[in-house]
């Protein structure tokens, strides 16, 4: 008889983890605190459209669900900068159109993965099940339904917490004194706004780019949806949001700072008032593994969204755990190895996500930023086996860990500094000398 696994959370990470485990022969039961999204409208204004890149695509392919999602994915080949006059360059992500990240609606992704998990043999999903306690020694999980009734699951061989940054499993372990957690809130919040499709069903902005309105201390972005709409997101300091509490003040602010974006949001005042102002932050905890229980995804290492890697990092967790369980006879040994080896990578992407926020809202306004991007791509074209830009390593190379990308990126900055000081990459001999000196 197959051994039982309980997964808390039916989000993308929990659903993919369930499918991978079921393929290995585990009997999987998912407990999800929310109602079935196939029967209820998605929560408005609080999602931030997600981005899929190489690490996430590998996980979806391994789970056998990538093809069913392709029609929901919008490839974005670069960042389109919007200056105050509404114009700005397209800064490509990589060398070709294949070097793209893919925008996808959180609600559509989540619903599609729940459908796929529900169709998978040996996977059962229980909705409206709020986890309130877990015994890591016995594997007994307790949860409460919408009527407040308490339920206890039969003991599970393994329990995985994929229930997000506000994880109920993690909270239960913290209350038992088994896990320590720290939350580092960002002092910038966000608010989403909808850009409707044009009358002919097309997009008001080019759909093959991530649109960015960098304004140094704050910014807006917009990502496309397949139905012709775009989701715009405003990121700014919390105290500045306070100044925009009146819709007419918010309109004047947008007219001054984002005039071309404002023209694309016909219901601006209603959207600005109705959609919530939401918070961001980094969550760290230690350990992730306690006996039969393992925290994964945002439950273990939530990060800010500015590198588009939160989802991809969580899905990569699923692949790593699946591979470790195949290699280890003792699943708790697999969990222990994941706890021991994964942390350097999650710390690296957490730091790079914060850095990327500065790049998006400030760096793009600098000629040095654009020159560095162009020079890095030129080096990659000339020395493809020696120089892969850090962004490309993080985004397009699932075979390179986050921590390796970060360390190599630091060495690359030294090379770029020296080449820019010397006038660029025109002299191949100098580039080779600098790459040798940096150990690249």
C-alpha positions in Angstrom: 0.0 0.0 0.0 1.3 3.5 -1.0 2.5 5.6 1.9 0.6 8.8 2.6 1.8 12.3 2.1 0.0 15.4 3.3 0.6 18.7 1.5 -0.6 21.9 3.0 -1.5 24.3 0.2 -2.9 23.8 -3.3 -1.1 26.7 -4.8 1.3 26.2 -7.8 4.0 24.7 -5.6 1.7 22.4 -3.6 -0.1 21.2 -6.8 3.2 20.5 -8.7 4.7 18.8 -5.7 1.6 16.6 -5.4 1.9 15.5 -9.0 5.6 14.7 -8.8 5.1 12.7 -5.6 2.1 10.8 -7.0 4.2 9.8 -10.0 6.7 8.3 -7.5 3.9 6.2 -6.0 2.9 8.2 -3.0 -0.7 8.7 -1.9 -1.1 12.4 -1.7 -3.7 14.4 0.2 -3.7 18.2 -0.2 -5.3 20.4 2.4 -6.1 23.9 1.1 -7.5 26.7 3.3 -9.3 28.5 0.5 -12.3 27.4 -1.4 -12.0 25.7 -4.8 -11.1 28.4 -7.3 -12.9 26.5 -10.0 -16.1 27.4 -8.1 -15.3 30.9 -6.9 -14.1 34.2 -8.4 -10.4 35.0 -8.0 -9.4 37.4 -5.3 -9.3 40.9 -6.8 -6.2 43.1 -7.0 -3.9 41.2 -4.8 -2.0 38.8 -7.0 0.7 40.4 -9.1 0.9 38.5 -12.4 3.5 35.8 -12.2 6.4 35.1 -14.4 7.6 31.7 -15.5 11.3 31.2 -16.5 13.6 28.2 -17.0 13.4 26.8 -13.5 9.7 26.8 -13.4 9.3 25.5 -16.9 11.5 22.5 -16.0 9.3 21.7 -13.1 6.1 22.0 -15.1 7.6 19.8 -17.8 8.6 17.2 -15.3 5.1 17.2 -13.8 3.6 16.8 -17.3 1.6 20.0 -17.3 3.6 22.5 -19.4 1.7 21.9 -22.6 -1.7 22.5 -21.1 -0.4 25.9 -19.8 1.2 27.2 -23.0 -1.9 29.0 -24.2 -1.9 31.0 -20.9 1.7 32.1 -21.2 2.7 35.5 -22.7 6.4 35.6 -23.7 8.2 38.9 -22.9 11.5 39.4 -24.7 12.7 42.4 -22.7 11.9 45.5 -20.7 10.2 48.4 -22.4 11.1 51.5 -20.5 8.5 54.4 -20.3 10.0 57.8 -19.7 7.8 60.7 -18.7 7.2 61.5 -22.3 5.9 57.9 -22.8 8.8 56.7 -24.9 11.8 54.6 -24.1 14.0 51.8 -25.4 13.4 48.1 -25.3 16.2 46.4 -23.2 16.3 42.8 -24.3 16.7 40.0 -21.8 18.9 37.9 -23.9 20.4 37.2 -27.3 17.2 36.1 -29.2 13.4 36.0 -28.8 13.8 32.6 -27.2 15.4 34.3 -24.2 12.0 35.3 -22.8 10.2 35.2 -19.5 6.5 34.3 -19.6 3.8 36.3 -17.9 0.9 34.3 -16.6 -2.1 35.1 -14.5 -1.8 33.7 -10.9 -5.5 32.7 -10.9 -5.3 31.0 -14.3 -2.1 29.2 -13.4 -3.4 28.1 -10.0 -6.7 26.8 -11.4 -5.0 24.9 -14.3 -2.6 23.2 -11.9 -5.4 22.3 -9.4 -7.3 20.8 -12.3 -4.2 18.8 -13.4 -3.6 17.6 -9.8 -7.2 16.6 -9.4 -7.0 14.5 -12.5 -3.8 12.8 -11.3 -4.2 9.3 -9.8 -3.4 9.1 -6.1 -4.0 12.8 -5.5 -6.9 14.1 -3.4 -7.6 17.8 -2.7 -9.6 19.0 0.3 -10.7 22.6 0.2 -11.7 24.9 3.0 -9.3 23.1 5.3 -7.2 25.5 7.4 -4.3 23.7 9.0 -4.0 24.6 12.7 -1.5 22.1 14.0 1.0 19.4 13.0 2.8 16.8 15.1 6.1 16.3 13.3 6.9 13.1 15.1 3.6 11.2 14.4 2.7 13.0 11.2 -0.8 13.9 12.5 -2.2 17.1 10.9 -5.2 19.0 12.4 -7.3 21.3 10.4 -10.5 23.4 10.8 -13.3 23.7 8.3 -15.5 26.7 7.5 -17.9 25.8 10.2 -15.1 25.8 12.8 -15.1 22.0 13.2 -11.8 20.4 14.0 -10.5 17.5 12.0 -7.5 15.3 12.4 -5.9 13.4 9.5 -4.6 9.9 9.9 -0.8 9.9 10.5 1.1 10.7 7.3 4.6 9.4 6.5 5.5 12.9 5.3 4.1 16.4 5.6 5.0 19.2 3.2 4.1 22.8 3.9 3.5 24.6 0.6 1.0 27.0 2.1 2.8 30.3 1.4 4.4 33.1 3.3 1.7 32.9 6.0 2.1 29.2 6.4 -0.2 27.5 9.0 2.2 24.6 9.2 5.1 26.9 9.9 3.1 28.8 12.5 2.3 25.5 14.3 6.0 24.5 14.4 6.9 28.0 15.7 4.3 27.6 18.4 5.8 24.2 19.4 9.2 25.9 19.6 10.7 23.9 16.8 11.2 26.6 14.1 12.4 30.1 14.3 11.1 32.7 11.7 12.1 36.2 10.8 10.1 38.5 8.5 11.8 41.5 6.9 9.0 43.7 5.5 9.8 46.0 2.6 8.8 49.6 3.3 7.3 49.7 -0.2 3.7 48.4 -0.9 1.9 47.7 -4.1 -1.4 48.2 -5.8 -2.8 46.6 -9.0 -4.7 48.4 -11.7 -6.3 46.9 -14.8 -5.6 48.1 -18.4 -8.5 46.9 -20.5 -8.2 45.4 -24.0 -8.8 47.7 -27.0 -12.2 47.5 -28.7 -10.8 45.1 -31.3 -9.5 42.8 -28.5 -5.9 43.8 -28.9 -3.4 45.1 -26.3 -3.0 48.8 -25.5 0.7 48.2 -25.1 3.0 45.8 -27.0 2.4 42.3 -25.5 5.9 41.0 -26.0 7.6 43.2 -23.3 7.5 43.8 -19.6 6.6 47.5 -19.4 8.4 49.5 -16.7 7.9 53.1 -15.6 11.0 53.8 -13.5 10.8 56.9 -11.3 13.7 56.4 -8.9 11.9 56.1 -5.5 8.9 54.2 -7.0 7.8 52.6 -10.2 5.0 50.9 -12.2 5.1 47.8 -14.3 2.6 46.2 -16.7 2.4 42.6 -17.9 0.1 41.2 -20.6 -2.7 38.6 -20.4 -3.9 36.5 -23.3 -7.3 38.2 -23.4 -5.8 41.6 -24.4 -5.8 43.1 -21.0 -2.7 44.0 -19.0 -2.1 44.1 -15.3 -0.3 47.2 -14.1 1.3 47.3 -10.6 2.3 50.4 -8.7 5.2 50.0 -6.2 6.0 52.8 -3.9 7.0 53.7 -0.3 4.2 53.1 2.1 4.2 56.7 3.4 3.7 57.9 -0.2 0.7 55.7 -0.6 -0.8 57.5 2.4 -0.6 60.8 0.5 -2.6 59.3 -2.3 -5.6 58.2 -0.2 -8.0 60.6 -2.0 -8.7 59.4 -5.6 -8.4 62.9 -7.0 -5.0 63.2 -5.5 -4.0 59.8 -6.9 -5.2 61.0 -10.4 -3.1 64.2 -10.2 -0.1 62.1 -9.1 -0.5 59.7 -12.1 -1.0 62.6 -14.5 2.3 64.0 -13.3 4.4 60.8 -13.0 2.7 58.3 -15.3 0.7 60.3 -17.9 0.8 57.6 -20.6 -0.2 54.9 -18.2 -3.1 56.9 -16.8 -4.6 57.3 -20.2 -4.9 53.5 -20.5 -6.9 53.1 -17.2 -10.4 54.4 -17.9 -11.8 53.5 -14.5 -8.8 54.8 -12.6 -10.5 56.3 -9.5 -12.7 53.3 -9.0 -9.8 50.9 -9.5 -7.5 52.8 -7.2 -10.1 52.9 -4.4 -11.3 49.3 -4.8 -8.0 47.4 -5.2 -6.2 46.8 -2.0 -2.8 48.1 -1.0 -0.7 45.1 -0.2 2.6 44.5 1.4 5.8 42.7 0.5 8.7 41.2 2.3 11.3 38.5 2.8 10.6 35.5 5.1 13.4 33.4 6.5 13.1 30.5 8.9 15.2 27.8 10.4 15.1 24.8 10.1 12.9 23.9 7.2 12.9 20.2 8.2 11.6 18.8 11.5 11.2 15.0 11.6 8.5 14.2 9.0 7.7 17.8 8.1 9.4 19.9 5.4 8.7 23.6 4.6 9.0 24.5 0.9 8.4 27.4 -1.4 7.3 30.7 0.3 6.5 28.8 3.5 10.3 28.4 3.9 11.8 31.3 2.0 9.4 34.0 0.7 11.1 36.7 -1.4 10.0 40.0 -3.0 8.8 39.7 -6.6 11.3 41.9 -8.4 13.3 39.2 -10.1 10.3 37.2 -11.1 11.8 34.2 -9.3 9.5 33.5 -6.3 7.3 31.1 -8.3 10.3 29.6 -10.2 12.3 29.1 -7.0 9.3 27.3 -5.3 8.8 25.1 -8.4 12.5 24.3 -8.4 12.2 23.2 -4.8 9.7 20.6 -6.1 12.1 19.2 -8.6 15.0 19.0 -6.1 12.8 17.3 -3.5 11.5 14.8 -6.0 15.0 14.0 -7.1 16.3 13.6 -3.5 13.4 11.3 -2.6 14.3 9.1 -5.6 17.9 8.9 -4.4 17.3 8.3 -0.7 15.7 5.2 0.8 14.9 7.2 3.9 12.7 10.2 2.9 13.6 12.1 6.0 17.3 11.9 4.9 16.2 13.5 1.6 14.4 16.3 3.6 17.5 16.8 5.7 19.7 17.1 2.6 17.3 19.6 1.1 17.4 21.6 4.3 21.2 21.5 4.3 22.0 22.3 0.7 19.2 24.6 -0.6 19.6 27.5 1.8 22.6 29.2 0.0 20.5 29.4 -3.2 17.4 30.9 -1.6 19.5 33.4 0.3 21.1 34.4 -3.0 17.9 34.9 -4.9 16.4 36.8 -2.0 19.3 39.3 -2.2 19.2 39.5 -6.0 15.5 40.2 -5.9 16.1 43.3 -3.7 18.9 44.4 -6.0 16.6 44.0 -9.0 14.1 46.4 -7.5 16.7 49.1 -7.4 17.7 48.3 -11.0 14.1 48.5 -12.2 13.1 51.8 -10.5 16.5 53.5 -10.6 19.0 51.7 -12.7 17.1 51.8 -15.9 17.2 55.6 -15.8 21.0 55.5 -15.9 23.0 55.4 -19.2 25.5 53.2 -17.3 22.8 50.6 -16.7 22.0 50.4 -20.4 25.7 50.4 -21.4 26.4 47.5 -19.0 23.5 45.5 -20.3 24.7 46.0 -23.9 28.3 45.2 -23.0 27.3 42.1 -21.1 25.3 40.8 -24.1 28.3 41.6 -26.4 30.6 39.7 -24.2 28.2 36.7 -24.2 28.1 36.8 -28.0 31.9 36.8 -28.2 32.6 34.4 -25.4 29.5 32.3 -25.0 31.3 29.6 -23.0 32.8 32.0 -20.5 30.4 34.9 -20.0 26.7 34.5 -19.4 25.2 37.6 -17.8 23.9 37.1 -14.3 20.3 37.8 -15.3 20.5 35.1 -17.9 22.0 32.7 -15.5 19.2 33.3 -13.0 16.4 33.3 -15.6 17.3 31.1 -18.5 19.8 28.6 -17.1 18.2 26.1 -14.7 21.5 24.2 -14.7 23.2 27.1 -12.8 22.3 27.5 -9.2 21.2 30.9 -7.8 24.3 31.0 -5.5 26.7 30.3 -8.4 24.9 32.9 -10.6 25.4 35.5 -7.8 29.1 34.7 -7.2 29.9 34.7 -10.9 27.9 37.9 -11.4 30.1 39.6 -8.9 33.2 38.7 -10.9 31.5 39.8 -14.1 30.9 43.2 -12.6 34.7 43.6 -12.1 35.2 42.7 -15.8 32.5 45.2 -16.9 34.0 47.9 -14.7 37.4 47.5 -16.3 36.1 47.3 -19.9 33.9 50.3 -19.5 36.8 52.3 -18.1 38.8 51.2 -21.2 36.1 52.2 -23.6 34.2 48.9 -24.1 34.8 45.5 -25.6 36.5 46.5 -28.9 39.8 45.0 -27.9 39.3 41.2 -27.6 42.7 40.7 -26.0 41.8 42.9 -23.1 38.5 41.1 -22.6 40.3 37.7 -22.5 42.9 39.1 -20.1 40.2 40.4 -17.7 38.1 37.2 -18.0 41.2 35.2 -17.1 42.0 37.4 -14.2 38.5 37.1 -12.8 38.5 33.3 -13.2 35.7 33.3 -15.7 
